[in-house]
């Protein structure tokens, strides 16, 4: 599955996202809605990471999950 398909199947991935980033609320997940930039932004907001750190974290997460 590629990253674009994640957006289309977002409801299926919310559990995995919450496992990785437990500080996310259901409202956060609604805002993210499978969009990578939104995911990175919420990581920055909730975890106090830089844009580059958030991007690397998301890249690593995608790679680990085979996307």
N, C-alpha and C positions, 0 to 999 in steps of 0.2 A: 504494500500500500504506500502511495506517495503522500507527500505532505498536503497537496491540494485536496486529496480525498478525505483527509482528516476533517476538514471543514464540513464536508457533506455528511460525515458520520459522527459529528461532534458528541452527540448524546452517548455514544458507545465509549468514548474516550474520557469522559469526565471523571470516571472512577480512577483511571490511571493518573490523571492530572492531579486529583486530590491526594492520591498516595504519594506522589512526588512533592507536591507543594500543598501541604496540609493547612496552611494559613488562608487559602482561598475560600471564599464564601460561595454559596450558590449564585448570588448576584454577580460575583466576579466571573464565574464560569459563564453566566449569561452574556456578560459584556465581551468576554473573550470569543465566544461562539466559534471556536476553531480557527481564529485568525492569529497567525504567528506574531505579528507586531503587537497585538493586544495582549497576548500571552507574555511576551517579553516585557511590555509595559507594566503589567500587573506584578511580575516578579520584581521589577525595580521598585515598585511602590510598596509591596508587602514585605520584601526582604532587604530593602536598602542597598540593592546592588546597582552597579553602573550598567549602562547600556551594553557595553562590551561583555561584562560578566553574565548578564542575562542572556545575551545572544549565545555565548558559549555553553551555558547551562542547557538552553533549549536544543542546541545542536547535539550535545551529548545525549540528552534525553531521547531525541529522535533516533539517533544512531543505536542506542541501547534497545530501543523498541522495534528496530528493523524498518524504520520509515525512511 
